[in-house]
C-alpha cells in the first residue's frame, strides 16, 4: 500500500510518520525562517545553538553544549537496546550578502544561510520531536548539531572534543539538500561521495619598479599569469585521465596602478579530487610548478598549504542500509542511485573516517527558479522539512528496531 505526494510514491510507514510530523509543520516553517533571518557563521552560532539546546531539553533529551565550540548533542535512550545511531545536521551560515528580498531575509549584514543549514537544523529538530513523542525504537539516538561546516572543520573540532568517545555510535548519517535533484528525491552513492578539498596560497616575490623600465624589475604579474596557465596542465597532463580532479585559481591579486610594477602577486588556489592519492599529487605539482615558474622569471615563491577536508567516503554497507530505508519510506521511485560523486567538499568526511557512515542528499527541486547552493538568491525549500524530518525518524527507528 502506498500514497502519492508531489508525484513520488510514499511507503505506508513513511506516510504515517509524515502525518505525525505534519501536525507541527507550520511550527517548523516558522523556526526555519527565524533561523534564516538570524544567520551565524562558523563558531559564532551562539543564538542557533541556544535555540537547539532549549528545544531538545523541552523534548526530554539529555543535552550537551559547547562541543567543538558551539556544537550541541541531544541524546535520547529508549528501552534496553545497546545499539546507538547518530544523525547530524550543520548549523552555520556563509559570509554572503543575501539578495532574496524575502520577508525573512537575513538581518545580519554579510551573513546568509545560502547552503540550507537553517533547513538542515530545523529538519533534525522536527525528527527530534517525533522520536521523543513516539519512542518507537530500542537503543540510543544521538542528534549532532554541528557548527562551522563551511571552511572551519566543525566536524573535526567536535571529534577532537570527544564526540564519538562521549557519544559512541554504531553508525552516523548526514543529509544535505541538493538543488537540481527532483524535489523530495533521495540520492545515495557508496564510496566517494564528496571531494577532498585543499586551499593553497602562493605569494610570488619579485622586485618592483617603474612600468616604463620593466628590465630593472622582476615582474610578479607576468610570472603569475604564466603560473595560472601552467597550473591548468596538472589535471590534463599529470593526473590519470580516469581520475577526476580540479585545480581552480580563485584569486589573483597584485599591483595598484598601471605604471608601477609591484613587488608581489598573490594567488589563491583550490584543488579537489576524489582520492587521497590524487589530492597528494595536486599538492605536490602545484608547489613544484609555483617554484619553477617563479624561478624562471627571477622570482621566489612562498607556498602556504591549508589542508582542507578529506574525501567523503560512504561506507557501502551503511549506505545500502540507508538506501533500503529510503525505499521503504518513500517508495523505490523516489530513490536514486547517483552515478557520480559531487565535486563539493563536506567536513562530514571526518565523521566518515571515524565511524561507519553514510551521507546522502534530498532533492531541493529543479527548474530555473531553483538557485544553486552558495548563491545570494538561494532559499531552502520548506516543503522538504516534513519529509526530511520524517525520513530521519524512519531511519533511526529502522536502525534501532526492537529485536
C-alpha positions as CSV (number, residue, x, y, z in Angstrom):
1,X,0.0,0.0,0.0
2,X,1.3,3.5,-0.8
3,X,0.1,7.0,-1.2
4,X,1.2,9.7,-3.7
5,X,2.8,13.0,-2.8
6,X,4.4,15.6,-5.1
7,X,4.5,12.9,-7.8
8,X,6.6,10.5,-5.8
9,X,5.3,7.3,-4.2
10,X,5.4,7.2,-0.4
11,X,5.6,4.0,1.5
12,X,2.9,3.3,4.1
13,X,5.4,3.6,7.1
14,X,6.6,6.9,5.6
15,X,3.1,8.2,5.3
16,X,2.4,7.5,9.0
17,X,5.5,9.3,10.2
18,X,4.8,12.2,7.8
19,X,1.3,12.5,9.1
20,X,2.6,12.8,12.7
21,X,5.2,15.5,11.8
22,X,2.7,17.3,9.5
23,X,0.8,18.3,12.6
24,X,3.5,20.7,13.5
25,X,4.7,21.6,10.0
26,X,3.8,25.3,10.5
27,X,6.0,25.4,13.6
28,X,8.9,24.0,11.6
29,X,8.5,26.6,8.9
30,X,8.4,29.4,11.4
31,X,11.5,28.1,13.1
32,X,13.4,27.6,9.8
33,X,12.6,31.1,8.7
34,X,13.6,32.6,12.1
35,X,17.0,30.8,11.7
36,X,17.3,32.1,8.2
37,X,16.7,35.6,9.4
38,X,19.4,35.3,12.0
39,X,22.4,33.6,10.3
40,X,25.6,33.0,12.2
41,X,28.9,31.9,10.6
42,X,31.2,29.2,11.9
43,X,31.9,29.1,15.6
44,X,29.6,32.1,16.1
45,X,26.3,30.1,16.2
46,X,25.5,31.1,19.8
47,X,21.9,32.0,19.1
48,X,21.3,29.0,17.0
49,X,22.9,26.6,19.5
50,X,20.8,28.1,22.3
51,X,17.6,27.6,20.4
52,X,18.6,24.0,19.5
53,X,19.5,23.2,23.1
54,X,16.3,24.7,24.5
55,X,14.1,22.7,22.1
56,X,15.9,19.4,22.8
57,X,15.7,20.0,26.6
58,X,12.0,20.7,26.3
59,X,11.6,17.4,24.4
60,X,13.4,15.4,27.2
61,X,16.8,14.9,25.6
62,X,20.0,14.9,27.6
63,X,21.7,17.9,26.1
64,X,25.4,18.6,25.8
65,X,26.5,22.1,24.6
66,X,29.8,23.7,23.7
67,X,31.2,20.6,21.9
68,X,33.7,21.8,19.4
69,X,32.9,25.4,20.3
70,X,29.2,25.8,19.7
71,X,28.1,22.3,18.9
72,X,25.2,20.6,20.5
73,X,24.4,17.0,21.0
74,X,21.0,15.7,22.1
75,X,20.7,12.1,23.4
76,X,17.6,10.0,23.9
77,X,17.6,6.4,25.0
78,X,14.6,4.1,24.9
79,X,14.4,0.5,26.1
80,X,17.3,-1.7,26.8
81,X,18.9,-1.9,23.4
82,X,22.7,-1.4,23.3
83,X,22.9,-0.1,19.7
84,X,23.2,3.7,19.0
85,X,22.8,5.8,15.9
86,X,23.9,9.4,15.3
87,X,22.2,11.8,13.0
88,X,24.0,15.0,12.0
89,X,22.9,18.5,10.9
90,X,25.1,21.5,10.3
91,X,24.1,25.0,11.7
92,X,26.4,27.7,10.2
93,X,25.8,30.3,7.6
94,X,28.0,31.8,4.9
95,X,29.7,35.2,4.6
96,X,27.4,36.3,1.8
97,X,25.2,39.3,1.3
98,X,21.6,38.0,0.8
99,X,19.7,39.1,-2.4
100,X,16.4,37.2,-2.0
101,X,14.2,40.2,-0.8
102,X,12.3,37.7,1.3
103,X,10.4,38.9,4.3
104,X,12.5,36.7,6.5
105,X,15.8,37.6,4.7
106,X,19.0,37.9,6.7
107,X,19.0,40.6,9.3
108,X,22.8,40.2,9.8
109,X,24.7,42.1,7.1
110,X,27.1,40.0,5.2
111,X,25.7,36.8,6.6
112,X,23.4,34.4,4.9
113,X,22.0,30.9,5.0
114,X,22.9,30.2,1.4
115,X,23.5,26.4,1.8
116,X,20.4,25.4,3.6
117,X,21.9,24.7,7.0
118,X,18.9,26.5,8.5
119,X,16.7,23.8,6.9
120,X,19.0,21.0,8.0
121,X,18.9,22.2,11.6
122,X,15.1,22.5,11.6
123,X,14.6,19.2,9.9
124,X,16.6,17.4,12.5
125,X,14.7,19.2,15.3
126,X,11.5,18.1,13.6
127,X,12.8,14.5,13.8
128,X,13.8,15.1,17.4
129,X,10.2,15.9,18.3
130,X,8.8,12.9,16.5
131,X,11.3,10.5,18.2
132,X,10.6,11.9,21.6
133,X,6.9,11.8,21.2
134,X,6.6,8.3,19.8
135,X,9.7,6.5,21.2
136,X,9.3,3.6,18.8
137,X,12.9,2.4,18.9
138,X,15.1,0.3,21.2
139,X,18.5,1.9,21.9
140,X,20.0,5.4,21.8
141,X,19.8,8.2,19.3
142,X,22.4,11.0,19.3
143,X,21.4,14.1,17.4
144,X,24.5,16.1,16.4
145,X,24.1,19.8,15.6
146,X,27.4,20.7,14.2
147,X,29.0,24.2,13.9
148,X,31.4,25.5,11.3
149,X,30.9,23.2,8.4
150,X,31.8,26.0,5.9
151,X,35.6,26.1,5.9
152,X,36.2,25.8,9.6
153,X,36.0,22.0,10.0
154,X,33.5,21.9,12.9
155,X,33.1,18.1,12.5
156,X,36.8,17.6,13.3
157,X,36.5,20.1,16.2
158,X,33.7,18.1,17.7
159,X,35.5,14.8,17.1
160,X,38.7,16.2,18.8
161,X,36.5,17.3,21.6
162,X,35.4,13.7,22.2
163,X,32.3,13.4,20.1
164,X,32.5,9.7,19.4
165,X,34.1,8.7,22.7
166,X,31.5,10.6,24.8
167,X,28.6,9.6,22.4
168,X,29.6,6.3,20.9
169,X,27.5,5.1,18.0
170,X,27.4,2.2,15.6
171,X,26.8,4.4,12.6
172,X,26.4,8.1,11.7
173,X,24.3,9.6,9.0
174,X,24.2,13.0,7.3
175,X,21.8,14.6,4.8
176,X,22.1,17.7,2.6
177,X,19.6,19.4,0.3
178,X,20.6,19.4,-3.4
179,X,19.3,21.8,-6.0
180,X,18.9,20.2,-9.4
181,X,17.6,16.9,-7.9
182,X,13.8,16.4,-8.1
183,X,12.1,17.7,-5.0
184,X,11.9,15.1,-2.2
185,X,14.0,12.5,-4.1
186,X,16.8,10.8,-2.1
187,X,20.2,10.3,-3.7
188,X,22.7,7.7,-2.5
189,X,26.1,6.5,-3.5
190,X,28.6,4.2,-1.8
191,X,32.3,5.1,-1.8
192,X,33.5,8.5,-2.8
193,X,30.5,10.9,-2.5
194,X,32.0,14.4,-2.0
195,X,35.5,15.6,-3.0
196,X,38.5,16.2,-0.8
197,X,39.4,19.8,-0.8
198,X,42.6,21.8,-0.2
199,X,43.4,25.5,-0.4
200,X,46.8,26.7,-1.4
201,X,48.1,30.3,-1.3
202,X,51.1,31.3,-3.4
203,X,52.9,34.6,-3.0
204,X,55.3,35.5,-5.8
205,X,58.0,37.8,-4.5
206,X,59.7,39.9,-7.2
207,X,61.3,43.3,-7.5
208,X,59.1,46.3,-8.0
209,X,59.9,49.2,-10.4
210,X,58.7,51.7,-12.9
211,X,56.3,50.5,-15.6
212,X,58.5,52.3,-18.2
213,X,61.6,50.4,-17.2
214,X,60.5,46.7,-16.8
215,X,64.0,45.5,-17.4
216,X,65.0,46.8,-14.0
217,X,62.3,44.9,-12.2
218,X,61.2,41.3,-11.6
219,X,57.6,41.3,-12.5
220,X,55.3,39.1,-10.4
221,X,52.3,39.9,-12.5
222,X,53.7,38.3,-15.6
223,X,55.0,35.4,-13.6
224,X,51.6,35.0,-12.0
225,X,49.9,35.0,-15.4
226,X,52.2,32.3,-16.6
227,X,51.6,30.3,-13.5
228,X,47.8,30.4,-13.9
229,X,48.2,28.9,-17.3
230,X,50.8,26.3,-16.2
231,X,48.5,25.1,-13.4
232,X,45.9,24.1,-16.0
233,X,48.3,21.4,-17.2
234,X,48.3,19.5,-13.9
235,X,44.9,17.9,-14.5
236,X,45.4,17.4,-18.2
237,X,49.0,16.1,-18.1
238,X,49.8,14.8,-14.5
239,X,46.5,13.2,-13.3
240,X,45.3,9.9,-14.7
241,X,42.5,10.7,-17.2
242,X,40.3,8.3,-15.4
243,X,40.6,10.2,-12.1
244,X,38.6,13.4,-11.7
245,X,40.4,16.4,-10.4
246,X,40.0,20.2,-10.3
247,X,42.5,23.0,-9.9
248,X,40.9,26.4,-9.7
249,X,42.7,29.8,-9.4
250,X,40.0,31.7,-7.5
251,X,42.0,34.8,-6.7
252,X,44.9,36.7,-8.4
253,X,45.8,40.0,-6.7
254,X,48.7,42.3,-7.5
255,X,49.5,45.9,-8.0
256,X,47.7,49.2,-7.7
257,X,48.2,51.3,-10.9
258,X,49.2,50.8,-14.5
259,X,52.7,52.4,-14.3
260,X,54.1,50.6,-11.3
261,X,55.4,47.0,-11.4
262,X,54.5,45.6,-7.9
263,X,56.8,43.7,-5.5
264,X,54.4,40.8,-5.1
265,X,51.5,38.9,-6.5
266,X,49.2,36.6,-4.6
267,X,47.2,33.6,-5.9
268,X,44.7,31.5,-4.1
269,X,44.1,28.1,-5.5
270,X,41.5,25.5,-4.7
271,X,42.2,21.8,-5.5
272,X,39.7,18.9,-5.4
273,X,39.8,15.2,-6.0
274,X,38.1,12.0,-5.1
275,X,41.1,10.0,-3.9
276,X,43.7,10.9,-1.3
277,X,46.4,9.9,-3.8
278,X,45.3,12.4,-6.4
279,X,44.9,15.1,-3.7
280,X,48.5,14.5,-2.7
281,X,49.6,14.7,-6.3
282,X,47.9,18.0,-6.8
283,X,49.6,19.5,-3.7
284,X,53.0,18.4,-4.9
285,X,52.6,19.6,-8.5
286,X,51.1,22.9,-7.6
287,X,54.1,23.6,-5.3
288,X,56.6,22.4,-7.9
289,X,55.1,24.5,-10.7
290,X,54.9,27.6,-8.5
291,X,58.6,27.4,-7.6
292,X,59.7,26.6,-11.1
293,X,57.6,29.3,-12.7
294,X,58.8,31.8,-10.2
295,X,62.5,30.8,-10.7
296,X,62.1,31.1,-14.5
297,X,61.1,34.8,-14.1
298,X,63.8,35.5,-11.4
299,X,61.3,35.5,-8.5
300,X,60.7,33.4,-5.4
301,X,57.5,31.6,-4.5
302,X,56.2,31.3,-1.0
303,X,53.6,28.5,-0.6
304,X,51.1,28.1,2.2
305,X,49.1,24.9,2.1
306,X,45.8,24.7,4.0
307,X,44.9,21.0,4.1
308,X,41.1,21.1,3.9
309,X,38.5,18.3,4.1
310,X,39.3,14.7,3.1
311,X,37.3,12.8,0.5
312,X,33.9,11.9,1.9
313,X,33.8,8.2,1.5
314,X,30.4,6.4,2.3
315,X,30.6,3.0,3.9
316,X,29.0,0.6,1.4
317,X,27.0,-1.4,4.0
318,X,25.8,1.6,5.9
319,X,24.8,3.3,2.6
320,X,23.0,0.2,1.5
321,X,21.1,0.2,4.8
322,X,20.1,3.9,4.4
323,X,19.0,3.4,0.8
324,X,16.8,0.4,1.8
325,X,15.3,2.6,4.5
326,X,14.6,5.3,2.0
327,X,12.9,3.0,-0.5
328,X,10.7,1.6,2.3
329,X,9.9,5.1,3.5
330,X,9.3,6.9,0.2
331,X,9.0,4.2,-2.4
332,X,11.6,2.9,-4.9
333,X,10.6,5.5,-7.4
334,X,11.7,8.3,-5.0
335,X,15.3,6.9,-4.6
336,X,18.2,7.5,-7.0
337,X,21.5,5.7,-7.2
338,X,23.8,8.5,-8.2
339,X,26.3,7.6,-10.9
340,X,28.9,10.1,-9.9
341,X,30.2,11.9,-6.8
342,X,29.7,15.7,-6.2
343,X,32.9,17.9,-6.5
344,X,32.0,20.0,-3.5
345,X,33.6,19.4,-0.1
346,X,32.0,18.4,3.2
347,X,33.5,18.1,6.6
348,X,31.2,15.2,7.4
349,X,34.2,13.4,5.8
350,X,35.9,13.5,9.2
351,X,33.0,11.7,10.8
352,X,33.0,9.1,8.0
353,X,36.7,8.4,8.7
354,X,35.8,7.8,12.4
355,X,32.7,5.7,12.2
356,X,30.7,3.7,9.7
357,X,28.8,6.5,7.9
358,X,26.6,7.4,5.0
359,X,25.9,10.9,3.6
360,X,23.1,11.3,1.2
361,X,21.1,14.1,-0.5
362,X,17.4,15.1,-0.7
363,X,16.3,17.0,-3.8
364,X,15.7,20.7,-3.4
365,X,13.9,20.8,-6.8
366,X,14.6,21.6,-10.4
367,X,14.0,24.5,-12.8
368,X,15.3,27.9,-13.4
369,X,13.7,29.2,-10.2
370,X,15.9,26.9,-8.0
371,X,19.1,28.7,-7.1
372,X,22.4,26.9,-6.6
373,X,24.0,26.4,-3.2
374,X,26.1,29.4,-2.1
375,X,24.1,31.7,-4.4
376,X,22.9,35.0,-2.9
377,X,19.4,34.3,-4.1
378,X,19.2,30.8,-2.6
379,X,16.5,29.8,-0.1
380,X,15.8,26.4,1.5
381,X,12.7,24.7,0.2
382,X,10.3,24.5,3.2
383,X,8.4,21.6,1.6
384,X,11.4,19.4,2.5
385,X,11.0,19.9,6.2
386,X,8.3,17.3,6.8
387,X,9.6,14.5,4.5
388,X,13.2,15.2,5.6
389,X,12.3,15.0,9.3
390,X,10.1,12.0,8.7
391,X,12.9,10.1,7.0
392,X,15.3,10.9,9.8
393,X,12.7,9.4,12.2
394,X,12.2,6.3,9.9
395,X,15.9,5.8,9.6
396,X,16.5,5.9,13.3
397,X,13.6,3.6,14.0
398,X,14.8,1.1,11.4
399,X,18.4,1.1,12.7
400,X,17.2,0.7,16.3
401,X,14.4,-1.7,15.6
402,X,13.4,-3.8,18.6
403,X,14.7,-7.4,18.3
